[in-house]
């Protein structure tokens, strides 16, 4: 049986992506957009308080 991945908050996920070259470009409500220019990738991360 496989184990479940750890539950991470939006802030923890954003912090991890920042360590590998992403930066925050925009926030609307509880959704944060982060971008990595060298890879040309933009991600939207939900950042809900739970």
Buried (B, 14 or more C-beta within 10 A) or exposed (E): EEEEEEEEEBEEBBEEBEEEEBEEEEEEEEEBBBBBEEEEEEBEBEBEEE
